[in-house]
Amino acid sequence: MDLQTLKERIAIVESKREYLLSLLEQPNLGILRVDVNQALEELDELIEEFRRTIPPAENN
């Protein structure tokens, strides 16, 4: 996979984060709130790892 494809896929993943945040605002989420929180944590870790792996100069 080339760097440009990887950047595009990370951008898609980052856009999904907003959806997960909107789910947390739902009052009827119940026990699924734990799963949504876990997904957010893992997503944030993935994005952070990408940023550490690909230097900012290459990330633009």
PDBQT receptor file of N, H, CA, C and O in Angstrom, charges set to zero:
ATOM      1  N   MET A   1       0.852  -1.165   0.000  1.00  0.00    +0.000 N 
ATOM      2  CA  MET A   1       0.000   0.000   0.000  1.00  0.00    +0.000 C 
ATOM      3  C   MET A   1       0.902   1.235   0.000  1.00  0.00    +0.000 C 
ATOM      4  O   MET A   1       1.860   1.314   0.770  1.00  0.00    +0.000 OA
ATOM      5  N   ASP A   2       0.591   2.183  -0.859  1.00  0.00    +0.000 N 
ATOM      6  H   ASP A   2      -0.187   2.119  -1.485  1.00  0.00    +0.000 HD
ATOM      7  CA  ASP A   2       1.408   3.392  -0.902  1.00  0.00    +0.000 C 
ATOM      8  C   ASP A   2       0.960   4.394   0.161  1.00  0.00    +0.000 C 
ATOM      9  O   ASP A   2      -0.113   4.260   0.748  1.00  0.00    +0.000 OA
ATOM     10  N   LEU A   3       1.793   5.388   0.392  1.00  0.00    +0.000 N 
ATOM     11  H   LEU A   3       2.665   5.498  -0.085  1.00  0.00    +0.000 HD
ATOM     12  CA  LEU A   3       1.567   6.359   1.455  1.00  0.00    +0.000 C 
ATOM     13  C   LEU A   3       0.279   7.148   1.233  1.00  0.00    +0.000 C 
ATOM     14  O   LEU A   3      -0.450   7.417   2.188  1.00  0.00    +0.000 OA
ATOM     15  N   GLN A   4      -0.007   7.519  -0.005  1.00  0.00    +0.000 N 
ATOM     16  H   GLN A   4       0.586   7.300  -0.781  1.00  0.00    +0.000 HD
ATOM     17  CA  GLN A   4      -1.215   8.298  -0.283  1.00  0.00    +0.000 C 
ATOM     18  C   GLN A   4      -2.477   7.498   0.048  1.00  0.00    +0.000 C 
ATOM     19  O   GLN A   4      -3.422   8.050   0.613  1.00  0.00    +0.000 OA
ATOM     20  N   THR A   5      -2.505   6.236  -0.286  1.00  0.00    +0.000 N 
ATOM     21  H   THR A   5      -1.738   5.788  -0.745  1.00  0.00    +0.000 HD
ATOM     22  CA  THR A   5      -3.652   5.384   0.032  1.00  0.00    +0.000 C 
ATOM     23  C   THR A   5      -3.823   5.258   1.536  1.00  0.00    +0.000 C 
ATOM     24  O   THR A   5      -4.940   5.302   2.050  1.00  0.00    +0.000 OA
ATOM     25  N   LEU A   6      -2.722   5.101   2.230  1.00  0.00    +0.000 N 
ATOM     26  H   LEU A   6      -1.814   5.065   1.812  1.00  0.00    +0.000 HD
ATOM     27  CA  LEU A   6      -2.766   5.003   3.682  1.00  0.00    +0.000 C 
ATOM     28  C   LEU A   6      -3.325   6.280   4.303  1.00  0.00    +0.000 C 
ATOM     29  O   LEU A   6      -4.148   6.220   5.217  1.00  0.00    +0.000 OA
ATOM     30  N   LYS A   7      -2.880   7.434   3.808  1.00  0.00    +0.000 N 
ATOM     31  H   LYS A   7      -2.211   7.483   3.066  1.00  0.00    +0.000 HD
ATOM     32  CA  LYS A   7      -3.388   8.713   4.311  1.00  0.00    +0.000 C 
ATOM     33  C   LYS A   7      -4.892   8.835   4.074  1.00  0.00    +0.000 C 
ATOM     34  O   LYS A   7      -5.627   9.307   4.940  1.00  0.00    +0.000 OA
ATOM     35  N   GLU A   8      -5.343   8.407   2.894  1.00  0.00    +0.000 N 
ATOM     36  H   GLU A   8      -4.746   8.023   2.190  1.00  0.00    +0.000 HD
ATOM     37  CA  GLU A   8      -6.771   8.475   2.582  1.00  0.00    +0.000 C 
ATOM     38  C   GLU A   8      -7.580   7.583   3.524  1.00  0.00    +0.000 C 
ATOM     39  O   GLU A   8      -8.654   7.971   3.986  1.00  0.00    +0.000 OA
ATOM     40  N   ARG A   9      -7.067   6.408   3.800  1.00  0.00    +0.000 N 
ATOM     41  H   ARG A   9      -6.195   6.094   3.424  1.00  0.00    +0.000 HD
ATOM     42  CA  ARG A   9      -7.780   5.498   4.701  1.00  0.00    +0.000 C 
ATOM     43  C   ARG A   9      -7.812   6.023   6.135  1.00  0.00    +0.000 C 
ATOM     44  O   ARG A   9      -8.819   5.879   6.828  1.00  0.00    +0.000 OA
ATOM     45  N   ILE A  10      -6.725   6.626   6.574  1.00  0.00    +0.000 N 
ATOM     46  H   ILE A  10      -5.907   6.744   6.010  1.00  0.00    +0.000 HD
ATOM     47  CA  ILE A  10      -6.697   7.220   7.912  1.00  0.00    +0.000 C 
ATOM     48  C   ILE A  10      -7.698   8.373   7.986  1.00  0.00    +0.000 C 
ATOM     49  O   ILE A  10      -8.365   8.542   9.007  1.00  0.00    +0.000 OA
ATOM     50  N   ALA A  11      -7.808   9.155   6.936  1.00  0.00    +0.000 N 
ATOM     51  H   ALA A  11      -7.266   9.018   6.107  1.00  0.00    +0.000 HD
ATOM     52  CA  ALA A  11      -8.781  10.259   6.905  1.00  0.00    +0.000 C 
ATOM     53  C   ALA A  11     -10.205   9.721   7.031  1.00  0.00    +0.000 C 
ATOM     54  O   ALA A  11     -11.037  10.333   7.701  1.00  0.00    +0.000 OA
ATOM     55  N   ILE A  12     -10.489   8.604   6.404  1.00  0.00    +0.000 N 
ATOM     56  H   ILE A  12      -9.812   8.108   5.860  1.00  0.00    +0.000 HD
ATOM     57  CA  ILE A  12     -11.816   7.983   6.514  1.00  0.00    +0.000 C 
ATOM     58  C   ILE A  12     -12.062   7.532   7.948  1.00  0.00    +0.000 C 
ATOM     59  O   ILE A  12     -13.146   7.736   8.496  1.00  0.00    +0.000 OA
ATOM     60  N   VAL A  13     -11.059   6.924   8.543  1.00  0.00    +0.000 N 
ATOM     61  H   VAL A  13     -10.179   6.759   8.098  1.00  0.00    +0.000 HD
ATOM     62  CA  VAL A  13     -11.175   6.467   9.932  1.00  0.00    +0.000 C 
ATOM     63  C   VAL A  13     -11.394   7.658  10.865  1.00  0.00    +0.000 C 
ATOM     64  O   VAL A  13     -12.219   7.595  11.776  1.00  0.00    +0.000 OA
ATOM     65  N   GLU A  14     -10.657   8.736  10.635  1.00  0.00    +0.000 N 
ATOM     66  H   GLU A  14      -9.987   8.787   9.894  1.00  0.00    +0.000 HD
ATOM     67  CA  GLU A  14     -10.824   9.927  11.466  1.00  0.00    +0.000 C 
ATOM     68  C   GLU A  14     -12.239  10.490  11.351  1.00  0.00    +0.000 C 
ATOM     69  O   GLU A  14     -12.793  10.987  12.332  1.00  0.00    +0.000 OA
ATOM     70  N   SER A  15     -12.818  10.414  10.165  1.00  0.00    +0.000 N 
ATOM     71  H   SER A  15     -12.368  10.011   9.369  1.00  0.00    +0.000 HD
ATOM     72  CA  SER A  15     -14.181  10.936   9.988  1.00  0.00    +0.000 C 
ATOM     73  C   SER A  15     -15.203  10.098  10.757  1.00  0.00    +0.000 C 
ATOM     74  O   SER A  15     -16.242  10.617  11.163  1.00  0.00    +0.000 OA
ATOM     75  N   LYS A  16     -14.927   8.839  10.957  1.00  0.00    +0.000 N 
ATOM     76  H   LYS A  16     -14.083   8.417  10.627  1.00  0.00    +0.000 HD
ATOM     77  CA  LYS A  16     -15.839   7.966  11.712  1.00  0.00    +0.000 C 
ATOM     78  C   LYS A  16     -15.850   8.321  13.195  1.00  0.00    +0.000 C 
ATOM     79  O   LYS A  16     -16.810   8.009  13.900  1.00  0.00    +0.000 OA
ATOM     80  N   ARG A  17     -14.809   8.961  13.664  1.00  0.00    +0.000 N 
ATOM     81  H   ARG A  17     -14.029   9.215  13.092  1.00  0.00    +0.000 HD
ATOM     82  CA  ARG A  17     -14.718   9.346  15.070  1.00  0.00    +0.000 C 
ATOM     83  C   ARG A  17     -15.869  10.283  15.451  1.00  0.00    +0.000 C 
ATOM     84  O   ARG A  17     -16.437  10.168  16.537  1.00  0.00    +0.000 OA
ATOM     85  N   GLU A  18     -16.201  11.194  14.564  1.00  0.00    +0.000 N 
ATOM     86  H   GLU A  18     -15.740  11.287  13.682  1.00  0.00    +0.000 HD
ATOM     87  CA  GLU A  18     -17.298  12.130  14.829  1.00  0.00    +0.000 C 
ATOM     88  C   GLU A  18     -18.620  11.384  15.021  1.00  0.00    +0.000 C 
ATOM     89  O   GLU A  18     -19.437  11.759  15.862  1.00  0.00    +0.000 OA
ATOM     90  N   TYR A  19     -18.818  10.341  14.246  1.00  0.00    +0.000 N 
ATOM     91  H   TYR A  19     -18.154  10.037  13.563  1.00  0.00    +0.000 HD
ATOM     92  CA  TYR A  19     -20.039   9.546  14.388  1.00  0.00    +0.000 C 
ATOM     93  C   TYR A  19     -20.084   8.868  15.756  1.00  0.00    +0.000 C 
ATOM     94  O   TYR A  19     -21.130   8.846  16.404  1.00  0.00    +0.000 OA
ATOM     95  N   LEU A  20     -18.971   8.325  16.189  1.00  0.00    +0.000 N 
ATOM     96  H   LEU A  20     -18.121   8.343  15.663  1.00  0.00    +0.000 HD
ATOM     97  CA  LEU A  20     -18.925   7.684  17.502  1.00  0.00    +0.000 C 
ATOM     98  C   LEU A  20     -19.212   8.689  18.609  1.00  0.00    +0.000 C 
ATOM     99  O   LEU A  20     -19.907   8.374  19.575  1.00  0.00    +0.000 OA
ATOM    100  N   LEU A  21     -18.676   9.901  18.469  1.00  0.00    +0.000 N 
ATOM    101  H   LEU A  21     -18.112  10.157  17.684  1.00  0.00    +0.000 HD
ATOM    102  CA  LEU A  21     -18.951  10.934  19.458  1.00  0.00    +0.000 C 
ATOM    103  C   LEU A  21     -20.442  11.273  19.502  1.00  0.00    +0.000 C 
ATOM    104  O   LEU A  21     -21.001  11.504  20.574  1.00  0.00    +0.000 OA
ATOM    105  N   SER A  22     -21.079  11.301  18.336  1.00  0.00    +0.000 N 
ATOM    106  H   SER A  22     -20.625  11.114  17.464  1.00  0.00    +0.000 HD
ATOM    107  CA  SER A  22     -22.514  11.597  18.301  1.00  0.00    +0.000 C 
ATOM    108  C   SER A  22     -23.324  10.477  18.956  1.00  0.00    +0.000 C 
ATOM    109  O   SER A  22     -24.376  10.729  19.544  1.00  0.00    +0.000 OA
ATOM    110  N   LEU A  23     -22.834   9.252  18.854  1.00  0.00    +0.000 N 
ATOM    111  H   LEU A  23     -21.979   9.048  18.377  1.00  0.00    +0.000 HD
ATOM    112  CA  LEU A  23     -23.519   8.137  19.510  1.00  0.00    +0.000 C 
ATOM    113  C   LEU A  23     -23.519   8.299  21.021  1.00  0.00    +0.000 C 
ATOM    114  O   LEU A  23     -24.494   7.952  21.688  1.00  0.00    +0.000 OA
ATOM    115  N   LEU A  24     -22.436   8.821  21.557  1.00  0.00    +0.000 N 
ATOM    116  H   LEU A  24     -21.644   9.103  21.016  1.00  0.00    +0.000 HD
ATOM    117  CA  LEU A  24     -22.351   8.998  23.010  1.00  0.00    +0.000 C 
ATOM    118  C   LEU A  24     -23.410   9.964  23.530  1.00  0.00    +0.000 C 
ATOM    119  O   LEU A  24     -23.759   9.921  24.709  1.00  0.00    +0.000 OA
ATOM    120  N   GLU A  25     -23.915  10.822  22.677  1.00  0.00    +0.000 N 
ATOM    121  H   GLU A  25     -23.631  10.857  21.719  1.00  0.00    +0.000 HD
ATOM    122  CA  GLU A  25     -24.932  11.789  23.076  1.00  0.00    +0.000 C 
ATOM    123  C   GLU A  25     -26.328  11.174  23.137  1.00  0.00    +0.000 C 
ATOM    124  O   GLU A  25     -27.258  11.797  23.647  1.00  0.00    +0.000 OA
ATOM    125  N   GLN A  26     -26.476   9.968  22.626  1.00  0.00    +0.000 N 
ATOM    126  H   GLN A  26     -25.720   9.462  22.211  1.00  0.00    +0.000 HD
ATOM    127  CA  GLN A  26     -27.776   9.307  22.621  1.00  0.00    +0.000 C 
ATOM    128  C   GLN A  26     -28.136   8.852  24.029  1.00  0.00    +0.000 C 
ATOM    129  O   GLN A  26     -27.362   8.129  24.657  1.00  0.00    +0.000 OA
ATOM    130  N   PRO A  27     -29.291   9.259  24.535  1.00  0.00    +0.000 N 
ATOM    131  CA  PRO A  27     -29.665   8.900  25.914  1.00  0.00    +0.000 C 
ATOM    132  C   PRO A  27     -30.022   7.417  26.083  1.00  0.00    +0.000 C 
ATOM    133  O   PRO A  27     -29.963   6.890  27.194  1.00  0.00    +0.000 OA
ATOM    134  N   ASN A  28     -30.388   6.753  24.997  1.00  0.00    +0.000 N 
ATOM    135  H   ASN A  28     -30.435   7.181  24.095  1.00  0.00    +0.000 HD
ATOM    136  CA  ASN A  28     -30.833   5.362  25.089  1.00  0.00    +0.000 C 
ATOM    137  C   ASN A  28     -29.736   4.358  24.703  1.00  0.00    +0.000 C 
ATOM    138  O   ASN A  28     -30.040   3.230  24.315  1.00  0.00    +0.000 OA
ATOM    139  N   LEU A  29     -28.486   4.756  24.806  1.00  0.00    +0.000 N 
ATOM    140  H   LEU A  29     -28.239   5.672  25.121  1.00  0.00    +0.000 HD
ATOM    141  CA  LEU A  29     -27.379   3.897  24.393  1.00  0.00    +0.000 C 
ATOM    142  C   LEU A  29     -27.170   2.731  25.358  1.00  0.00    +0.000 C 
ATOM    143  O   LEU A  29     -26.753   1.648  24.947  1.00  0.00    +0.000 OA
ATOM    144  N   GLY A  30     -27.454   2.952  26.618  1.00  0.00    +0.000 N 
ATOM    145  H   GLY A  30     -27.792   3.831  26.952  1.00  0.00    +0.000 HD
ATOM    146  CA  GLY A  30     -27.347   1.884  27.607  1.00  0.00    +0.000 C 
ATOM    147  C   GLY A  30     -25.947   1.319  27.717  1.00  0.00    +0.000 C 
ATOM    148  O   GLY A  30     -24.961   2.057  27.732  1.00  0.00    +0.000 OA
ATOM    149  N   ILE A  31     -25.874   0.003  27.794  1.00  0.00    +0.000 N 
ATOM    150  H   ILE A  31     -26.674  -0.596  27.782  1.00  0.00    +0.000 HD
ATOM    151  CA  ILE A  31     -24.605  -0.696  27.993  1.00  0.00    +0.000 C 
ATOM    152  C   ILE A  31     -23.675  -0.558  26.782  1.00  0.00    +0.000 C 
ATOM    153  O   ILE A  31     -22.467  -0.762  26.902  1.00  0.00    +0.000 OA
ATOM    154  N   LEU A  32     -24.234  -0.214  25.622  1.00  0.00    +0.000 N 
ATOM    155  H   LEU A  32     -25.215  -0.049  25.524  1.00  0.00    +0.000 HD
ATOM    156  CA  LEU A  32     -23.393  -0.031  24.435  1.00  0.00    +0.000 C 
ATOM    157  C   LEU A  32     -22.450   1.159  24.573  1.00  0.00    +0.000 C 
ATOM    158  O   LEU A  32     -21.487   1.289  23.817  1.00  0.00    +0.000 OA
ATOM    159  N   ARG A  33     -22.734   2.025  25.542  1.00  0.00    +0.000 N 
ATOM    160  H   ARG A  33     -23.517   1.919  26.155  1.00  0.00    +0.000 HD
ATOM    161  CA  ARG A  33     -21.863   3.172  25.797  1.00  0.00    +0.000 C 
ATOM    162  C   ARG A  33     -20.425   2.703  26.076  1.00  0.00    +0.000 C 
ATOM    163  O   ARG A  33     -19.465   3.353  25.663  1.00  0.00    +0.000 OA
ATOM    164  N   VAL A  34     -20.290   1.589  26.768  1.00  0.00    +0.000 N 
ATOM    165  H   VAL A  34     -21.070   1.061  27.104  1.00  0.00    +0.000 HD
ATOM    166  CA  VAL A  34     -18.961   1.039  27.069  1.00  0.00    +0.000 C 
ATOM    167  C   VAL A  34     -18.242   0.669  25.768  1.00  0.00    +0.000 C 
ATOM    168  O   VAL A  34     -17.054   0.951  25.613  1.00  0.00    +0.000 OA
ATOM    169  N   ASP A  35     -18.954   0.048  24.849  1.00  0.00    +0.000 N 
ATOM    170  H   ASP A  35     -19.919  -0.181  24.975  1.00  0.00    +0.000 HD
ATOM    171  CA  ASP A  35     -18.359  -0.349  23.569  1.00  0.00    +0.000 C 
ATOM    172  C   ASP A  35     -17.979   0.864  22.721  1.00  0.00    +0.000 C 
ATOM    173  O   ASP A  35     -16.935   0.872  22.070  1.00  0.00    +0.000 OA
ATOM    174  N   VAL A  36     -18.830   1.879  22.736  1.00  0.00    +0.000 N 
ATOM    175  H   VAL A  36     -19.678   1.872  23.265  1.00  0.00    +0.000 HD
ATOM    176  CA  VAL A  36     -18.536   3.087  21.971  1.00  0.00    +0.000 C 
ATOM    177  C   VAL A  36     -17.302   3.782  22.547  1.00  0.00    +0.000 C 
ATOM    178  O   VAL A  36     -16.439   4.240  21.799  1.00  0.00    +0.000 OA
ATOM    179  N   ASN A  37     -17.222   3.859  23.861  1.00  0.00    +0.000 N 
ATOM    180  H   ASN A  37     -17.923   3.487  24.469  1.00  0.00    +0.000 HD
ATOM    181  CA  ASN A  37     -16.042   4.443  24.493  1.00  0.00    +0.000 C 
ATOM    182  C   ASN A  37     -14.782   3.667  24.130  1.00  0.00    +0.000 C 
ATOM    183  O   ASN A  37     -13.746   4.264  23.838  1.00  0.00    +0.000 OA
ATOM    184  N   GLN A  38     -14.865   2.357  24.148  1.00  0.00    +0.000 N 
ATOM    185  H   GLN A  38     -15.707   1.872  24.386  1.00  0.00    +0.000 HD
ATOM    186  CA  GLN A  38     -13.723   1.510  23.790  1.00  0.00    +0.000 C 
ATOM    187  C   GLN A  38     -13.317   1.749  22.339  1.00  0.00    +0.000 C 
ATOM    188  O   GLN A  38     -12.129   1.847  22.033  1.00  0.00    +0.000 OA
ATOM    189  N   ALA A  39     -14.293   1.842  21.457  1.00  0.00    +0.000 N 
ATOM    190  H   ALA A  39     -15.259   1.763  21.706  1.00  0.00    +0.000 HD
ATOM    191  CA  ALA A  39     -13.995   2.098  20.045  1.00  0.00    +0.000 C 
ATOM    192  C   ALA A  39     -13.302   3.437  19.874  1.00  0.00    +0.000 C 
ATOM    193  O   ALA A  39     -12.359   3.550  19.091  1.00  0.00    +0.000 OA
ATOM    194  N   LEU A  40     -13.757   4.454  20.597  1.00  0.00    +0.000 N 
ATOM    195  H   LEU A  40     -14.524   4.362  21.233  1.00  0.00    +0.000 HD
ATOM    196  CA  LEU A  40     -13.123   5.769  20.529  1.00  0.00    +0.000 C 
ATOM    197  C   LEU A  40     -11.676   5.717  21.010  1.00  0.00    +0.000 C 
ATOM    198  O   LEU A  40     -10.787   6.304  20.393  1.00  0.00    +0.000 OA
ATOM    199  N   GLU A  41     -11.449   5.018  22.102  1.00  0.00    +0.000 N 
ATOM    200  H   GLU A  41     -12.170   4.541  22.603  1.00  0.00    +0.000 HD
ATOM    201  CA  GLU A  41     -10.084   4.894  22.626  1.00  0.00    +0.000 C 
ATOM    202  C   GLU A  41      -9.170   4.210  21.617  1.00  0.00    +0.000 C 
ATOM    203  O   GLU A  41      -8.050   4.665  21.383  1.00  0.00    +0.000 OA
ATOM    204  N   GLU A  42      -9.639   3.129  21.024  1.00  0.00    +0.000 N 
ATOM    205  H   GLU A  42     -10.549   2.759  21.214  1.00  0.00    +0.000 HD
ATOM    206  CA  GLU A  42      -8.830   2.392  20.055  1.00  0.00    +0.000 C 
ATOM    207  C   GLU A  42      -8.600   3.206  18.791  1.00  0.00    +0.000 C 
ATOM    208  O   GLU A  42      -7.513   3.173  18.214  1.00  0.00    +0.000 OA
ATOM    209  N   LEU A  43      -9.610   3.929  18.366  1.00  0.00    +0.000 N 
ATOM    210  H   LEU A  43     -10.493   3.956  18.835  1.00  0.00    +0.000 HD
ATOM    211  CA  LEU A  43      -9.477   4.776  17.200  1.00  0.00    +0.000 C 
ATOM    212  C   LEU A  43      -8.449   5.868  17.443  1.00  0.00    +0.000 C 
ATOM    213  O   LEU A  43      -7.614   6.148  16.583  1.00  0.00    +0.000 OA
ATOM    214  N   ASP A  44      -8.512   6.487  18.623  1.00  0.00    +0.000 N 
ATOM    215  H   ASP A  44      -9.190   6.260  19.322  1.00  0.00    +0.000 HD
ATOM    216  CA  ASP A  44      -7.546   7.528  18.972  1.00  0.00    +0.000 C 
ATOM    217  C   ASP A  44      -6.124   6.970  19.014  1.00  0.00    +0.000 C 
ATOM    218  O   ASP A  44      -5.182   7.633  18.580  1.00  0.00    +0.000 OA
ATOM    219  N   GLU A  45      -5.971   5.769  19.528  1.00  0.00    +0.000 N 
ATOM    220  H   GLU A  45      -6.736   5.231  19.880  1.00  0.00    +0.000 HD
ATOM    221  CA  GLU A  45      -4.654   5.129  19.555  1.00  0.00    +0.000 C 
ATOM    222  C   GLU A  45      -4.141   4.872  18.142  1.00  0.00    +0.000 C 
ATOM    223  O   GLU A  45      -2.966   5.095  17.854  1.00  0.00    +0.000 OA
ATOM    224  N   LEU A  46      -5.017   4.407  17.271  1.00  0.00    +0.000 N 
ATOM    225  H   LEU A  46      -5.972   4.226  17.506  1.00  0.00    +0.000 HD
ATOM    226  CA  LEU A  46      -4.639   4.139  15.883  1.00  0.00    +0.000 C 
ATOM    227  C   LEU A  46      -4.180   5.421  15.189  1.00  0.00    +0.000 C 
ATOM    228  O   LEU A  46      -3.159   5.431  14.501  1.00  0.00    +0.000 OA
ATOM    229  N   ILE A  47      -4.931   6.489  15.372  1.00  0.00    +0.000 N 
ATOM    230  H   ILE A  47      -5.761   6.481  15.930  1.00  0.00    +0.000 HD
ATOM    231  CA  ILE A  47      -4.581   7.766  14.748  1.00  0.00    +0.000 C 
ATOM    232  C   ILE A  47      -3.263   8.285  15.303  1.00  0.00    +0.000 C 
ATOM    233  O   ILE A  47      -2.414   8.765  14.552  1.00  0.00    +0.000 OA
ATOM    234  N   GLU A  48      -3.094   8.191  16.603  1.00  0.00    +0.000 N 
ATOM    235  H   GLU A  48      -3.784   7.801  17.213  1.00  0.00    +0.000 HD
ATOM    236  CA  GLU A  48      -1.850   8.641  17.227  1.00  0.00    +0.000 C 
ATOM    237  C   GLU A  48      -0.659   7.815  16.734  1.00  0.00    +0.000 C 
ATOM    238  O   GLU A  48       0.406   8.369  16.462  1.00  0.00    +0.000 OA
ATOM    239  N   GLU A  49      -0.829   6.520  16.619  1.00  0.00    +0.000 N 
ATOM    240  H   GLU A  49      -1.694   6.070  16.840  1.00  0.00    +0.000 HD
ATOM    241  CA  GLU A  49       0.250   5.662  16.125  1.00  0.00    +0.000 C 
ATOM    242  C   GLU A  49       0.623   6.031  14.692  1.00  0.00    +0.000 C 
ATOM    243  O   GLU A  49       1.801   6.047  14.334  1.00  0.00    +0.000 OA
ATOM    244  N   PHE A  50      -0.382   6.324  13.883  1.00  0.00    +0.000 N 
ATOM    245  H   PHE A  50      -1.338   6.311  14.174  1.00  0.00    +0.000 HD
ATOM    246  CA  PHE A  50      -0.113   6.752  12.508  1.00  0.00    +0.000 C 
ATOM    247  C   PHE A  50       0.713   8.031  12.506  1.00  0.00    +0.000 C 
ATOM    248  O   PHE A  50       1.680   8.150  11.753  1.00  0.00    +0.000 OA
ATOM    249  N   ARG A  51       0.334   8.979  13.343  1.00  0.00    +0.000 N 
ATOM    250  H   ARG A  51      -0.451   8.882  13.954  1.00  0.00    +0.000 HD
ATOM    251  CA  ARG A  51       1.043  10.265  13.395  1.00  0.00    +0.000 C 
ATOM    252  C   ARG A  51       2.472  10.106  13.907  1.00  0.00    +0.000 C 
ATOM    253  O   ARG A  51       3.366  10.843  13.494  1.00  0.00    +0.000 OA
ATOM    254  N   ARG A  52       2.689   9.147  14.804  1.00  0.00    +0.000 N 
ATOM    255  H   ARG A  52       1.963   8.548  15.140  1.00  0.00    +0.000 HD
ATOM    256  CA  ARG A  52       4.051   8.887  15.288  1.00  0.00    +0.000 C 
ATOM    257  C   ARG A  52       4.882   8.169  14.219  1.00  0.00    +0.000 C 
ATOM    258  O   ARG A  52       6.084   8.405  14.097  1.00  0.00    +0.000 OA
ATOM    259  N   THR A  53       4.240   7.301  13.459  1.00  0.00    +0.000 N 
ATOM    260  H   THR A  53       3.264   7.109  13.558  1.00  0.00    +0.000 HD
ATOM    261  CA  THR A  53       4.950   6.499  12.455  1.00  0.00    +0.000 C 
ATOM    262  C   THR A  53       5.295   7.313  11.216  1.00  0.00    +0.000 C 
ATOM    263  O   THR A  53       6.393   7.204  10.671  1.00  0.00    +0.000 OA
ATOM    264  N   ILE A  54       4.352   8.120  10.785  1.00  0.00    +0.000 N 
ATOM    265  H   ILE A  54       3.460   8.209  11.228  1.00  0.00    +0.000 HD
ATOM    266  CA  ILE A  54       4.570   8.950   9.599  1.00  0.00    +0.000 C 
ATOM    267  C   ILE A  54       4.873  10.366  10.072  1.00  0.00    +0.000 C 
ATOM    268  O   ILE A  54       3.989  11.035  10.607  1.00  0.00    +0.000 OA
ATOM    269  N   PRO A  55       6.099  10.835   9.886  1.00  0.00    +0.000 N 
ATOM    270  CA  PRO A  55       6.450  12.184  10.338  1.00  0.00    +0.000 C 
ATOM    271  C   PRO A  55       5.518  13.241   9.729  1.00  0.00    +0.000 C 
ATOM    272  O   PRO A  55       5.030  13.075   8.611  1.00  0.00    +0.000 OA
ATOM    273  N   PRO A  56       5.276  14.330  10.476  1.00  0.00    +0.000 N 
ATOM    274  CA  PRO A  56       4.365  15.370   9.997  1.00  0.00    +0.000 C 
ATOM    275  C   PRO A  56       4.695  15.895   8.604  1.00  0.00    +0.000 C 
ATOM    276  O   PRO A  56       3.780  16.209   7.843  1.00  0.00    +0.000 OA
ATOM    277  N   ALA A  57       5.965  15.999   8.250  1.00  0.00    +0.000 N 
ATOM    278  H   ALA A  57       6.708  15.744   8.869  1.00  0.00    +0.000 HD
ATOM    279  CA  ALA A  57       6.337  16.485   6.931  1.00  0.00    +0.000 C 
ATOM    280  C   ALA A  57       5.808  15.555   5.829  1.00  0.00    +0.000 C 
ATOM    281  O   ALA A  57       5.431  16.012   4.750  1.00  0.00    +0.000 OA
ATOM    282  N   GLU A  58       5.785  14.258   6.111  1.00  0.00    +0.000 N 
ATOM    283  H   GLU A  58       6.091  13.886   6.987  1.00  0.00    +0.000 HD
ATOM    284  CA  GLU A  58       5.282  13.289   5.138  1.00  0.00    +0.000 C 
ATOM    285  C   GLU A  58       3.772  13.153   5.232  1.00  0.00    +0.000 C 
ATOM    286  O   GLU A  58       3.131  12.665   4.301  1.00  0.00    +0.000 OA
ATOM    287  N   ASN A  59       3.201  13.583   6.348  1.00  0.00    +0.000 N 
ATOM    288  H   ASN A  59       3.722  13.980   7.104  1.00  0.00    +0.000 HD
ATOM    289  CA  ASN A  59       1.787  13.401   6.610  1.00  0.00    +0.000 C 
ATOM    290  C   ASN A  59       0.939  14.435   5.894  1.00  0.00    +0.000 C 
ATOM    291  O   ASN A  59      -0.283  14.290   5.856  1.00  0.00    +0.000 OA
ATOM    292  N   ASN A  60       1.530  15.464   5.330  1.00  0.00    +0.000 N 
ATOM    293  H   ASN A  60       2.523  15.582   5.361  1.00  0.00    +0.000 HD
ATOM    294  CA  ASN A  60       0.768  16.513   4.631  1.00  0.00    +0.000 C 
ATOM    295  C   ASN A  60       0.535  16.179   3.203  1.00  0.00    +0.000 C 
ATOM    296  O   ASN A  60      -0.089  16.956   2.481  1.00  0.00    +0.000 OA
TER     297      ASN A  60
